[in-house]
Amino acid sequence: MRLLVALGVLASLVCSLSPSDREKFSSVFNEPIQSLKAAYQVAVARNILQLPSLDSVCEYAVNSGDLILGDLYFASHIVKIQGCQFSTEGVEDFLNNELSSDIDETNMNAIFKAVSSLSNFGMAIDESVSEKIASLVKEEDSVIAHSLAYLAAAALPGEASTDLVDSIEDIAHRADTIGNAMSFEGGLMETSMFLK
């Protein structure tokens, strides 16, 4: 998550970077890729820096995308950002099975990753997931769980549940404010997730 915050800071700097500055940053994102998470981070960073995509990122995603939720989450983002050709055989069933898991056997993070992956791959998402999101977020009741629920609900077809929409103000009231700044006790990660 620290790298995601760093990528967010990088995104805010992009408009003030010269082409030579971008090239300097790009050398950091030309290193050999060692994991699917690293491939995802390179794809996001190069996209933010408005640099050309690397074929090695797609190759890594295509060759590493096992039917594991975390891997599919990263691979789906790479496919969406770079337009890679990715075999989705069995993927939709796997992700929908993740979404249909018993509520006692899943968490908001898993639901968010499955919904995001389905959305990134352009696959259908069952509207009934909205009810599961509403139930899980009440059970977990943390800033991160609510933030993930809002992001997942945004990818769903139809309207978000009224309870979920109503909870936005309640969660915002949990934040400390200093002037116009807002922060949660959990630090920068919780605050940035909520503000997404």
N, C-alpha and C positions, 0 to 999 in steps of 0.2 A: 504494500500500500504506500510505502514511502516513495517508491518510484513513481506511482501515479500522481502523488502530490507534486513531485519534481517535474513531471510531464505537464501538469497544470500550470506551474510557474513558467515553464518553457513556452507554453502556448501563449501566455500573456506577454512574453518578451518578443515573440516572432515578429510583430509589426515593427519593432525597432532594430531588428537585426539586418545588417548589410549582407549581400550575397557572400562575401568572403567570411563573415561570421558564421553564416549557415554552413558553409563548407567545413569550417573548423569543427562545429558541432557534429556534422555528418560523419567525420572520421571516427567519432566515438561509437556511432551506430553502424559501422562497417566491420566490426569485429566478428569472428566466427561465432555462429549461433550454437549454444550448448543445450538449450531447452525450448520447449514450446512457449513457456512464459517469456523467455528472452526474445523469441521471434515476435511475439505479440508486442512487447515493449519497443522493439526496433520498428515494427510496422507503424505503431502509433506515433512514435517520435519523428520518424521520417515524414509521416503524413502532416504532423503539426508544423514541421520545418519546411513543408512544401518541397521536399526532395523526392527524386524518383524512387519508386519501389525497388526493392531488391528481389531478384528471382530466388535467391537462397531462402528468403523468408517463406515464400509460397512452397518451395520444395520441402522445407522443414515441416510446415503445417500439413501438407498433403501426406507426407510419409510418417508423421507422428501422431496423427489424430485417431487414437484408440477410442473405444466406446467407454470413456471415463469422463464424467461430467466436467471436471476442471480442464481437461485437454480439449474437449469440444467447445467449451466457453472461449478459450484462447483461439482455437482454430476458426471458430465462427467469426470472430472479430477480424482476424487476418483475411479471411475470405471476403468479408464485407469491405474492408479498407482497400485491399489490393485486387479483388476480383479473381482470386485463384480458382482453378478448377479442382473441386474437392468432391470425392465420392461420398454421397450422403446415404448410401445403402445401409439401412438399419438404424440410421441416426434419428429419424423422426420418431420411430417406435421407442427407441431407448429414452429419448428426452421426454416423450409423453408418459412413459412408464415412471420416470422420475417425478413428473407432476402428479401422477395418480397415486403415488405412495401414500400410505396411511399417515395421517397428520402427526402421529407419535414417532414416525420413522424419518421425518424430514425436518428441515429448518428453512428460514427465510433466505439464507444465502444460497442454498441448493435450488429453491424455487426461482430466485432471481437469475441464477446462472442458466437454468433450463429454459426459462422464458426468453432471456436475452439470446441464447443460442438459436432457439427456434426462429425468433424474429430475424436475426442476422442471416440465417440460412434461407429466409423467405418461406418458412414452413408455417402451416396453420397452427394456431394456438386455441385450445378449447376455452370458451368464455367461462366455464365453471371454475377455472383456476382463480378467478377473482374472489370467489367465496373462500377458497383455501387460503389465499393471501390475507384476507380480512381476519380469518381465524388465527392464523399463525402469528400475525403481527400483534394481536391482542395478547397471545400467550407469551411471546418473547418480550414485548414492550420495552425495547431499547431504541435509542436514536438510530443506530445502524440498521436494526430490523425495519423500522419505519421508513428509513431512506431507501433501503432495498425494495421495500413494498411499493413505494411511490414510483421508483424506476421500472419495476416489473409491470405495475398497473398501466403505466404509460405505453407499454408495448402491446397490451392486450386490446382486442377489438371491443368496441362498445364503451360504455361509461364505467368509470371506477366506482367502487361501492361508496355510498354516502358516508359510512363510518370512517372509511379510509381518508376521504377528502376532509371530513370534519376534524380528523386527528392532526392535520398539518398545523393548525393554529396551536393546539395543545402541545405538540412537540416543540414548536418555536418558542413557547413560553418557558420551556425547560432551559433554554440557553441563557447564558450571562450576556449582558450587553454593556458596552462601554462606548458611549456616543452612538455612532452609526454601525459599530462593529458588533458582530455576534460570535460567540464561541460556546461550545459545549464542554462539559467536564472531561469528556473523553479525548479532547485535544483537536488538533488540526484535521485528523482523518474523519472524525465524526462530523465536524463542522462542514468540511468540504463535501462529504457524502450527502448531508442534508441540503446543502445549497445547490447541488446538481439539479 
